[in-house]
Amino acid sequence: MCEGARARERACVRERERACVRERACVRERASVRERASVRERACVRERASVRERERTSMCERARERACVRERERTSMCERARENEHV
């Protein structure tokens, strides 16, 4: 009877050890899932920042183009005014 109790106790110890191993594996898997989610989130943040930068650059380019157009219009008006003075 005593031998059977010891065998059951050893079986319980082994089962607890296996449960601990499974729990540690679960903890590692959850950490891995969180890390992958974090990596994806950081990539999304970088992409959004990149999109905003491209939009800002595009806005600046359009503003520069409008300024150039206005400058050409002013230059053209000045040239016409000078031509009219000579007429």
Distance bins in CASP14 RR format, pairs under 12 A and 6 or more apart:
PFRMAT RR
TARGET T0000
AUTHOR 0000-0000-0000
RMODE 2
METHOD distances of the structure
MODEL  1
1 7 0 0 0 0 0 1 0 0 0 0 0
1 8 0 0 0 0 0 1 0 0 0 0 0
2 8 0 0 0 0 0 1 0 0 0 0 0
2 9 0 0 0 0 0 1 0 0 0 0 0
3 9 0 0 0 0 0 1 0 0 0 0 0
3 10 0 0 0 0 0 1 0 0 0 0 0
4 10 0 0 0 0 1 0 0 0 0 0 0
4 11 0 0 0 0 1 0 0 0 0 0 0
4 12 0 0 0 0 0 1 0 0 0 0 0
5 11 0 0 0 0 0 1 0 0 0 0 0
5 12 0 0 0 0 0 1 0 0 0 0 0
6 12 0 0 0 0 0 1 0 0 0 0 0
6 13 0 0 0 0 0 1 0 0 0 0 0
7 13 0 0 0 0 0 1 0 0 0 0 0
7 14 0 0 0 0 0 1 0 0 0 0 0
8 14 0 0 0 0 0 1 0 0 0 0 0
8 15 0 0 0 0 0 1 0 0 0 0 0
9 15 0 0 0 0 0 1 0 0 0 0 0
9 16 0 0 0 0 0 1 0 0 0 0 0
10 16 0 0 0 0 0 1 0 0 0 0 0
10 17 0 0 0 0 0 1 0 0 0 0 0
11 17 0 0 0 0 0 1 0 0 0 0 0
11 18 0 0 0 0 0 1 0 0 0 0 0
12 18 0 0 0 0 0 1 0 0 0 0 0
12 19 0 0 0 0 0 1 0 0 0 0 0
13 19 0 0 0 0 0 1 0 0 0 0 0
13 20 0 0 0 0 0 1 0 0 0 0 0
14 20 0 0 0 0 0 1 0 0 0 0 0
14 21 0 0 0 0 0 1 0 0 0 0 0
15 21 0 0 0 0 0 1 0 0 0 0 0
15 22 0 0 0 0 0 1 0 0 0 0 0
16 22 0 0 0 0 0 1 0 0 0 0 0
16 23 0 0 0 0 0 1 0 0 0 0 0
17 23 0 0 0 0 0 1 0 0 0 0 0
17 24 0 0 0 0 0 1 0 0 0 0 0
18 24 0 0 0 0 0 1 0 0 0 0 0
18 25 0 0 0 0 0 1 0 0 0 0 0
19 25 0 0 0 0 0 1 0 0 0 0 0
19 26 0 0 0 0 0 1 0 0 0 0 0
20 26 0 0 0 0 0 1 0 0 0 0 0
20 27 0 0 0 0 0 1 0 0 0 0 0
21 27 0 0 0 0 0 1 0 0 0 0 0
21 28 0 0 0 0 0 1 0 0 0 0 0
22 28 0 0 0 0 0 1 0 0 0 0 0
22 29 0 0 0 0 0 1 0 0 0 0 0
23 29 0 0 0 0 0 1 0 0 0 0 0
23 30 0 0 0 0 0 1 0 0 0 0 0
24 30 0 0 0 0 0 1 0 0 0 0 0
24 31 0 0 0 0 0 1 0 0 0 0 0
25 31 0 0 0 0 0 1 0 0 0 0 0
25 32 0 0 0 0 0 1 0 0 0 0 0
26 32 0 0 0 0 0 1 0 0 0 0 0
26 33 0 0 0 0 0 1 0 0 0 0 0
27 33 0 0 0 0 0 1 0 0 0 0 0
27 34 0 0 0 0 0 1 0 0 0 0 0
28 34 0 0 0 0 0 1 0 0 0 0 0
28 35 0 0 0 0 0 1 0 0 0 0 0
29 35 0 0 0 0 0 1 0 0 0 0 0
29 36 0 0 0 0 0 1 0 0 0 0 0
30 36 0 0 0 0 0 1 0 0 0 0 0
30 37 0 0 0 0 0 1 0 0 0 0 0
31 37 0 0 0 0 0 1 0 0 0 0 0
31 38 0 0 0 0 0 1 0 0 0 0 0
32 38 0 0 0 0 0 1 0 0 0 0 0
32 39 0 0 0 0 0 1 0 0 0 0 0
33 39 0 0 0 0 0 1 0 0 0 0 0
33 40 0 0 0 0 0 1 0 0 0 0 0
34 40 0 0 0 0 0 1 0 0 0 0 0
34 41 0 0 0 0 0 1 0 0 0 0 0
35 41 0 0 0 0 0 1 0 0 0 0 0
35 42 0 0 0 0 0 1 0 0 0 0 0
36 42 0 0 0 0 0 1 0 0 0 0 0
36 43 0 0 0 0 0 1 0 0 0 0 0
37 43 0 0 0 0 0 1 0 0 0 0 0
37 44 0 0 0 0 0 1 0 0 0 0 0
38 44 0 0 0 0 0 1 0 0 0 0 0
38 45 0 0 0 0 0 1 0 0 0 0 0
39 45 0 0 0 0 0 1 0 0 0 0 0
39 46 0 0 0 0 0 1 0 0 0 0 0
40 46 0 0 0 0 0 1 0 0 0 0 0
40 47 0 0 0 0 0 1 0 0 0 0 0
41 47 0 0 0 0 0 1 0 0 0 0 0
41 48 0 0 0 0 0 1 0 0 0 0 0
42 48 0 0 0 0 0 1 0 0 0 0 0
42 49 0 0 0 0 0 1 0 0 0 0 0
43 49 0 0 0 0 0 1 0 0 0 0 0
43 50 0 0 0 0 0 1 0 0 0 0 0
44 50 0 0 0 0 0 1 0 0 0 0 0
44 51 0 0 0 0 0 1 0 0 0 0 0
45 51 0 0 0 0 0 1 0 0 0 0 0
45 52 0 0 0 0 0 1 0 0 0 0 0
46 52 0 0 0 0 0 1 0 0 0 0 0
46 53 0 0 0 0 0 1 0 0 0 0 0
47 53 0 0 0 0 0 1 0 0 0 0 0
47 54 0 0 0 0 0 1 0 0 0 0 0
48 54 0 0 0 0 0 1 0 0 0 0 0
48 55 0 0 0 0 0 1 0 0 0 0 0
49 55 0 0 0 0 0 1 0 0 0 0 0
49 56 0 0 0 0 0 1 0 0 0 0 0
50 56 0 0 0 0 0 1 0 0 0 0 0
50 57 0 0 0 0 0 1 0 0 0 0 0
51 57 0 0 0 0 0 1 0 0 0 0 0
51 58 0 0 0 0 0 1 0 0 0 0 0
52 58 0 0 0 0 0 1 0 0 0 0 0
52 59 0 0 0 0 0 1 0 0 0 0 0
53 59 0 0 0 0 0 1 0 0 0 0 0
53 60 0 0 0 0 0 1 0 0 0 0 0
54 60 0 0 0 0 0 1 0 0 0 0 0
54 61 0 0 0 0 0 1 0 0 0 0 0
55 61 0 0 0 0 0 1 0 0 0 0 0
55 62 0 0 0 0 0 1 0 0 0 0 0
56 62 0 0 0 0 0 1 0 0 0 0 0
56 63 0 0 0 0 0 1 0 0 0 0 0
57 63 0 0 0 0 0 1 0 0 0 0 0
57 64 0 0 0 0 0 1 0 0 0 0 0
58 64 0 0 0 0 0 1 0 0 0 0 0
58 65 0 0 0 0 0 1 0 0 0 0 0
59 65 0 0 0 0 0 1 0 0 0 0 0
59 66 0 0 0 0 0 1 0 0 0 0 0
60 66 0 0 0 0 0 1 0 0 0 0 0
60 67 0 0 0 0 0 1 0 0 0 0 0
61 67 0 0 0 0 0 1 0 0 0 0 0
61 68 0 0 0 0 0 1 0 0 0 0 0
62 68 0 0 0 0 0 1 0 0 0 0 0
62 69 0 0 0 0 0 1 0 0 0 0 0
63 69 0 0 0 0 0 1 0 0 0 0 0
63 70 0 0 0 0 0 1 0 0 0 0 0
64 70 0 0 0 0 0 1 0 0 0 0 0
64 71 0 0 0 0 0 1 0 0 0 0 0
65 71 0 0 0 0 0 1 0 0 0 0 0
65 72 0 0 0 0 0 1 0 0 0 0 0
66 72 0 0 0 0 0 1 0 0 0 0 0
66 73 0 0 0 0 0 1 0 0 0 0 0
67 73 0 0 0 0 0 1 0 0 0 0 0
67 74 0 0 0 0 0 1 0 0 0 0 0
68 74 0 0 0 0 0 1 0 0 0 0 0
68 75 0 0 0 0 0 1 0 0 0 0 0
69 75 0 0 0 0 0 1 0 0 0 0 0
69 76 0 0 0 0 0 1 0 0 0 0 0
70 76 0 0 0 0 0 1 0 0 0 0 0
70 77 0 0 0 0 0 1 0 0 0 0 0
71 77 0 0 0 0 0 1 0 0 0 0 0
71 78 0 0 0 0 0 1 0 0 0 0 0
72 78 0 0 0 0 0 1 0 0 0 0 0
72 79 0 0 0 0 0 1 0 0 0 0 0
73 79 0 0 0 0 0 1 0 0 0 0 0
73 80 0 0 0 0 0 1 0 0 0 0 0
74 80 0 0 0 0 0 1 0 0 0 0 0
74 81 0 0 0 0 0 1 0 0 0 0 0
75 81 0 0 0 0 0 1 0 0 0 0 0
75 82 0 0 0 0 0 1 0 0 0 0 0
76 82 0 0 0 0 0 1 0 0 0 0 0
76 83 0 0 0 0 0 1 0 0 0 0 0
77 83 0 0 0 0 0 1 0 0 0 0 0
77 84 0 0 0 0 0 1 0 0 0 0 0
78 84 0 0 0 0 0 1 0 0 0 0 0
78 85 0 0 0 0 0 1 0 0 0 0 0
79 85 0 0 0 0 0 1 0 0 0 0 0
79 86 0 0 0 0 0 1 0 0 0 0 0
80 86 0 0 0 0 0 1 0 0 0 0 0
80 87 0 0 0 0 0 1 0 0 0 0 0
81 87 0 0 0 0 0 1 0 0 0 0 0
END
